[in-house]
Amino acid sequence: MWYVSTRGMAPRVDFEGALFSGYAPDGGLYMPEELPQLGGETLRQWSGLSYAGLVKALCSLFIGPELIPKDDLNDLIDRAFSRFRHKEVVHLCRLRNGLNVLELWHGVTYAFKDLSLCCTAQFLQYFLEKRKKHITVVVGTSGDTGSAAIESVQGAKNVDIIVLLPKGRCTKIQELQMTTVLRENVHVFGVEGNSDELDEPIKAVFADVAFVKKHNLMSLNSINWSRVLVQMAHHFLAYFQCAPSLDTHPLPPVEVVVPTGAAGNLAAGCIAQKMGLPIRLVVAVNCNDIIHRTVQWGDFSLSETIKPTLASAMDIQVPYNMERIFWLLSGSDSQMTRALMEQFERTQRVNVPKELHSKLSEAVTSESMMDEVITQTMLRCWEENQYLLCPHSAVAVSYHYQQTDRQQPSPPRCCLAPASAAKFPEAVLAAGLTPDTPADILALERKEARCTPMRKGDDWTQMLRDTIENLSRQWQGHFQNTPE
């Protein structure tokens, strides 16, 4: 299985190459050169698999056994999911009036990112141990990515992780999940600025190609193919749990409602659809609606500003995984994808070509929700089911309520729930409800915290470079002193 850049100007790589790269050298994102096609027979065989079983089946299609032999791959995935709180890893909740909520948040940090990041971290460590290498992961976060990335690699001997968080702008729980992990390989900086401002020093460091190479730097956000690959399993599980019967020809459709920010979960759904999974995708966003405008009118353009909302993880200007979707739906047309994305980077606005826009609106429908709709949905779901939704999950469920209230005939529907309400007590209170905080989250308050400040007026880029150089020196010293 080979991977090519969506922009078509970079050499193809294998899974290991895609895993360690993030962006391709031409600025594109890696995608499989060809997608395996799954017929009805394979889907029927897969329908009995657990979530972990689906991840194993999907990964074995996209990671050659010459890179990770099948038994090793299965062990890595089992290890990745060993600390999840639910025995099924991912759990479907069937609620009143046909509402199906797929809980993706049973990992240590109570967010869906645990699913893909814990697998990605296992793959990284597997290759690093084989190659006797060390990497430094640099992550800028607005909340969930930082804690899930820390959780996935804390204590790993070949990986150091540096996280920059916007001090006072994450929820208190998100900040504590990052600052209370006191492992030697975890380095957290609290930046006096917003998440766009803290991205600047990270971009500056990654722009120095020689520095990146010398210090084996990488990022773990959802530009990484490995994360999209694991997230495809949500869509297969949603389909198998909600399809009425797999004995019919053709197989019946299921609607999957995907709340999203950077469009990683949506790209995973589009790929699953292209492989033959009969899902209809609905993308649900908050009022930061670039994806909604793209699906509805082909208007892929930045808004003047990001509006802060209750569904804060979706307060995103640039959903970079849309590039994967454009490439996929254009029939792997890298020339067109490159032209589109370069124009977008230059002018911050693109009108999606007519033919591509019609392919996009065939594959995906979309909806955008305001904060008051989010809180109304949280309240209604509690009143009808005694079930607390996080604000991101509520974006998806509000689409379900819209459809059922209009009595629209539709196939069975599954709403993806990316985080637990326990992480967003402020939003729960805003909906007039009482937060329910688990003991392990309450315990964070009593833990020792460690966080290095990056103050206004400090040279953040220099601080980041110095930290990276320091870690490289320590690793080289450690490596030279380790007997074979």
N, C-alpha and C positions, 0 to 999 in steps of 0.2 A: 504494500500500500504506500503510494507516494503522495506527497502534499505539494501543492503549487500555490503561488501567491495570486490573490485576486487581481493584482495589477499586471501580472504576466511578465515581469522583467527580472525575476529572481530565479536562480537555479532551483530545481525541485529538491525536496528533502524527505527523509523518512520520518517516522513518528518522533524519534528522539530529537531530530533536528528541529521539528516544529515545536516540540515541548520546551526546548531551551531558548527558543528565539523570541517569542512574543510577536512583534511586527516582523514581517519579511524585510530584507534589505532594501526593497523598492518602495517601502512604506505601506504595502498591502498586508492582508491577513491570510494566514494559511488555510487552505481548504483541501479535502481529499480530491485527488485528480479524477477519480471516478467513484460513484456511490454504488454500493451493493444493492441489488433489487431484491426485495423480500416478497415472495408470492404468498398466497393464502395459506398454503400448507405450512410454510415456516412460521407465519403469524399464529396459526393454530397451535403449533408446537410450543411457541414462546409464551402462549397465553397463560400457561400454568406456572411460569417462573416467578420467583420472588423479585423484589426490587434489586437486591444484590445480584441475583441470577441474571436479570436483564442487563445490568451494568457489565457483567462478565461477558455475556453474549455479544453485546455491542462492541465492547473494547476488543474482543478477539477478532472482530471483523476489521478493525481499524489499526490494530497494532500487530505487526507480523510476529509469528512465533520465533523467528530468528532473532528478534529484538528482546522479547520477553516470552519465554516458553509458557505454555498454557497453565501448567501447575503453579509456576511463580506468579503469573498474572492473577490467578484465582486467590492465592494467598495474600497478595498485596491488597486486593479489593476487600477481602474478609478483614484484614487488619485495619483498613481505612474505616470500616463501619463498626469496628468493635466497641467504640465508646458511645454509640448512639443510645438514646434513652428508650426508644421503642423497639421491640424485638423485630418488627417488620421494617425498620429503618424509615420507611415512608408509609403513612397511614391514610386511608380514605375514610372520611367521616360522611355518612349519609344522613342528611338533615331533612327537615320538612319541605314539601312541595318541590321534590326533585332536585334539591340543592345538594350537590356533591362537592366536598372540599377536600382536596388532596394536600395533606399536611407535609410540607417539605422541611419542617423545622425541628426535627427531633435530635439534631446534633448538639454538640457541647455549647455552641454560642446561640442556639435558638433561631438560626436563619438558614435558608436553603443553600447558602454559599458553602456551608460545611460539607454538603454532599460532594460537590465537585472538587473543592480544595483538598479535602482529606485524601481523595484518590490521586489528585495531581501531585501532592507532596510525596505520596508513596512511590509514584513513578519516578519522580526526581531523585529521591534517595536511592532507589534501585540502580539507576544509571551512575550516580555519583560514586557509590561504593564500588561499582565495577570499574570505573575509570580512575578511582583514587583522586577525585576532584572536589573542590569546595566552591559553593556559590554564595553570593550575597543577594538576597531578595529585597527590593526596595518597593514599598507600597505607600501610596497616598490614599487616604480613606476619608469618606464622609461619615463612616460609621461601621457598617457590617463587614465590609471586605477586610478591614484591618484585623478585627478580632478573629474572624474565621481563618485568615492567613496565618496569624500568630499561633492559633490553636493547632493548625495542621502541621507546623514544623517545629513547635517548641521542643527543645531538648535534642533535636536532630544534630548529629555530630558534624555533618558535612554542609550544614546550611546556617547562615546567619540571616536574621530578618531585621530590617529597619522600617519602622512605620512612622509616617508623619500624620498626625491627626489635628483637626482644627479645634484648638482649646476652647471649651465652653460652647461649641456648636454641634457636638454630637449629643445624643441623649446621655444622661448620667450613667446609665447601665452600660451603654456601648463603650464609653470612655473607661469605666472601671474594668470591663472585660479585657481591655488592652493594657492598662497600666498596672494591673495586679499580677501579671505573669512575670515572675522574677527569674526566669531561666537565663543562663549565661548567654544564650544565642539570640535573645530578644532585646531590641533596642528601640524604645519609643520616644518620639519627640512631640511635644505639644506646641503647635505653631500659633502665634498670635495673628490669625488671619482666617479667611474662609477656605473651602476646599479647592477653589480655582487658584487662589494665591499660593497654597502649599504645593500645587502641581508644578509651579514655575521652577523651583530648584531641582525637582525630579527631572523635568524635561531638559533642563540645562545639563545635568549630569549625563543623561542618556544620549544627548546630542554629541557628546565627546566619545566618538566610536572607539578610539584607541584606549581610553580610560575604561569603557564598558568591557572591552575584550580583556584588558590586563587584569581586571578585578572580577571577572566572571559575574557580571551583574545581570539580574533578570527581574521581570515584574510578574505578578500573579493575577492581574485583573482579567476580565473576560475576553481580552484579545487572545488569550491563550487557548489554542485549539482543544487541549485536553479538557478544559472546563466545559466547553460546548458539547464535546463528545459525551461526557458523563450526564449532562443535563438532558440529552435525548431520551434517557431512560424514564424521565418523568412522563413524557408524552406516551410512551409505550404502555407504562403502568396505567395511566389515566384511561387509555383506550381499552385495555383488557378488563379493567375493573368496571367500566361503565357501558361497554357494548352489550346490547341485549342478548345476542347469540352469535356465535361464529360459524354457524352451520349453513348460513345463507350465501348465495352468490349473486351479485358481488357482496363483499363483507359490508355490514351496516356502518354508517358514519357516526362519529362522536365529536361533539364540539368541545374544544379545549380553550378555556379563557386564561390568557397569559398576562398577568400584570407585569409591566417591565419598565426599566430605565434605560440601560445600555443595549437592550435587545438581544442579550445572550440567550435567554430562555426562548425567545421568539425564533432566533436563528436555528436553535436546536430543533424546534418544532417544524420549521420549514424543511430541514434536512430529513427528518423522520417522514414527513409527508412525501417528499421526493423519492424516498426509499420504498414507498408503497403503503405506509400506514394511513388508513382512511380517516384522518382527522380533519376537521374544519377548525381553523385557527381564528380566535378573536383576540386582538391585542387591546388591553385596557390600560390607559395611562391617566395621570392626574392632569392639572391644567397646564403643565409643561408638556405641550402636546405635539412636538415635532413629528413623532411617529404617526400619530392620528392624522395630521395634515398631509403627510406623505402618502398614507394609504388612501385617504379620501380624495385628495386633489392633486397628488403628485408634487406637492409643495415641500421640498426638503430644504428648509431654511431656518436659520437661527432666529429665535425671538430676541427682542431687545434685551430682556433680562430673564433670569431664572426667578420664578416666584416661589418663596418658601411655602411648603404645604405640610399637612399632617403626614402624608406618605413621603417622608423626606428622602428615602433612598431612590425615589423616582424623579427627584428634582435635578434633572440632567439636561444639558444643552445638546450634547453631541452623542447620539446613540451609535457608537462606532460599529457595532455588529450589523447595522443596516448594510454596510459594505458587503458582508458575506451574503446577505439576502439578495442584493442587487446582482451580484455575480451569479448566484445560484439560479435565479429566475430568468436571467438573460441568456441561459444556456452556456454558462462559463465564458461569457464574452469579456475577457480581461481588458481589451482595448477600450471598450465602452465604460467599464467600471473605473478604469484608471482616469479617463477623461472626466467622468462625473465627479469622482472624489477629489481630483486636483482642482476642478472648478469650485467645488464646495470649500476646499481649504483656502483658495484664493479669495473668493467673494462671499463665503458663508451662506450662499443660497444657490439652489439648483432646481430647475423644473425637470422632473423625471420624464424621460422620453415616453411618448404615448404607448408604444407597444409594451415597454417594461412596466408602466403604470397599470396597464390592464392585466398583465400577468400577476402583479402584486395584489390588485384588488380581487382577483380570482382566488389567490392563495390565502388571503387574510382579510378579515373585516376589523373595524376598530371603533373605539369609543373613548371619550375623554370625560373625566369626572371632577367636579369641583369639591372643595373641602366639605361643604355642607351636605353634599350627597354621600360622601365618605362617612361622616358621623351619623347621618340618618340610617345608612346601611348597617353600621355597627350596632346601633340601637335596635333596629328591626330584627337583626339576626339574633340578638340576645333575647328579645321579647318572644320570638317564635321558637327558639331552640335552646335558650340558656347557653349559648355558645359565643365566646368572645373572639372577635376577629381582630387582627392587626390592621392598621389603616391601608396597607398595601393589598392584603387579601380582600379587604372591603371594596377596593376598586374593581376587582374581578367579580365579586358577589353582587355589586350594584348593577352590573350588566345583566346578570341572571335575573334579578328582580325586575329590571326594566322589561325583559322579554316575557317573563311569566305574567306580569301585570297587564301587558298588551295581549296576553293569550296567543302569542305567536306560536304556531306549530314549529317544533324544532326537534332535532335529534337529541339523544341524551347529552347532558352537558356536564363538564367537570371544571371546577374553578381551582387553579393552582394557588396555594397559600404559602407565600415565600417566607413568612416570619411568624413567630409567636406574638400574641398580644402582650405577653409578659415584658417584651422589650420596649413597648411604647405606652407606658402608663399615662403619659401626658395626653396622648390621643384618646385613650380609653376614658379619661376624665372629661375631655372635651366633648365626648359623645354622651356625657351624663351617666357613665357607668363606673363600677368599682374595679380598679385593677386587681388582678390576682397574681401575686408575685411569688414564684417558687423559692424554696429555701436556699438553693445554691446561688440565686441572684441576690437575695437579701444578704447572704454571707459576704458578698463582694465588698459591701460597705465597711466590713471589719478587717479587711485584708490590707497589708502594707502595699502602697502603690509606688511606682517608680516611673518618672517621666522627665526628660530633659527639656527645658524650655527653649524655644526659638523665638526670641523677642523681636518686636518691630525695631528696625535699625541694625540688627545682627545680619551678618552675611550668611544667609541660609544655605546657599549653594556651597560655600567654602566649608561650613560646618558639616554638611552631608559628605563632601569629598574627603574631609579629614577622617570622619568616622569610618568610611569605606576603606581608606588606605590603612588605617589602624587595624581593622579586622583582617585584612589580607596579610599584614605583617604577623599578626598573632597566629593565623592559620599556618603560614609558612614555617614559623618557629615551631609550632606544635607538630607539623608534618615531618620536619627534619629530626625532631626528637623522638619520633615514634618508631620503634624497631619494626622491621619487616616481619 
